[in-house]
């Protein structure tokens, strides 16, 4: 039984009425969201995208569709096996979403001169972030409230909906970052990503903005399952890993995982600082000089990182 047949059999357990195979990688089901009398919900086995041609319900992950259909826990591991992806089941994590920016949020370039605004602009400039970047990423700040004294960097998904934001303090003595208590199983800055170009993975939002070239911040050192799924389903062929100097072993682990899917991986050498410290021009040179990993060079990096 091939992937398409296995996926059809599994998804049929979640729908009231059975779906059928269609052309190419497509499956067709009766839509549970509009209950149309014909099979109008299309599921692509390769890209994971699903879309109802009647009510316009849609998504980019079959895992999300399964969750909307209230799939039992064991379905997710079976689904992961079929799609060749790992997926964990955590209702508290994946169902919590962010609704809006803090009500005290002010766009940095919309406000008159003020002490905090000037301090925020000075801090961003020190991280290699220009006024053009501020506009592109809708960067703002909060003077007071829960996120008072912080620069706010929003993230939007491919449909332009807010999916996260980062709050960075510009004052000493305060906790450096305060972020909303919602799922990180997202693609940060997804609205700015071009999947047809090389993807650069870095740690933080300021690193990604400073790189200025199709960069996705991981919000740490872990690739989310949603991001891994998209890298595979979009058939991304070239990924550059630009993690901080202290994360070599993590970079090696991510590289190995991506290479299993036939993705070309290049690791940058950032011994002298993180991307926002090094600056745009230096990072461009580092990215351009990075060479694709093969089995031998991956082993050498494992040895260097202490992984083996």
Number of C-alpha atoms within 10 A of each C-alpha: 6 7 15 20 15 15 19 20 14 15 21 15 13 16 16 11 12 15 22 15 15 13 7 10 14 20 23 22 22 21 24 16 14 14 13 15 8 11 19 22 26 22 28 20 21 16 20 22 18 23 18 22 14 15 14 13 14 16 15 19 18 23 21 18 19 17 17 12 14 10 17 11 13 10 18 20 15 17 20 15 13 18 21 13 16 16 17 13 15 10 11 9 13 16 14 12 16 15 10 13 17 16 11 14 20 19 17 23 15 8 10 8 10 9 8 18 22 13 15 23 19 13 14 21 13 13 19 20 22 15 14 9 15 18 13 11 17 17 22 25 25 23 16 12 12 12 23 17 21 26 30 27 21 20 23 20 17 15 8 12 14 19 24 25 24 21 21 22 21 20 13 7 7 12 10 12 13 16 12 15 11 16 17 20 16 20 25 27 26 22 16 18 19 13 16 11 13 18 21 25 23 27 23 21 23 21 27 23 25 24 26 15 19 18 28 24 24 22 16 13 17 14 21 16 17 19 17 16 23 19 20 20 18 13 16 19 19 20 22 22 24 29 27 23 16 13 15 23 18 17 26 23 15 18 21 19 15 19 17 9 14 13 19 19 26 22 25 23 19 19 10 10 14 21 28 22 16 19 18 20 11 15 23 16 11 18 20 12 13 17 15 16 18 14 9 9 12 19 16 14 19 19 13 13 16 10 13 10
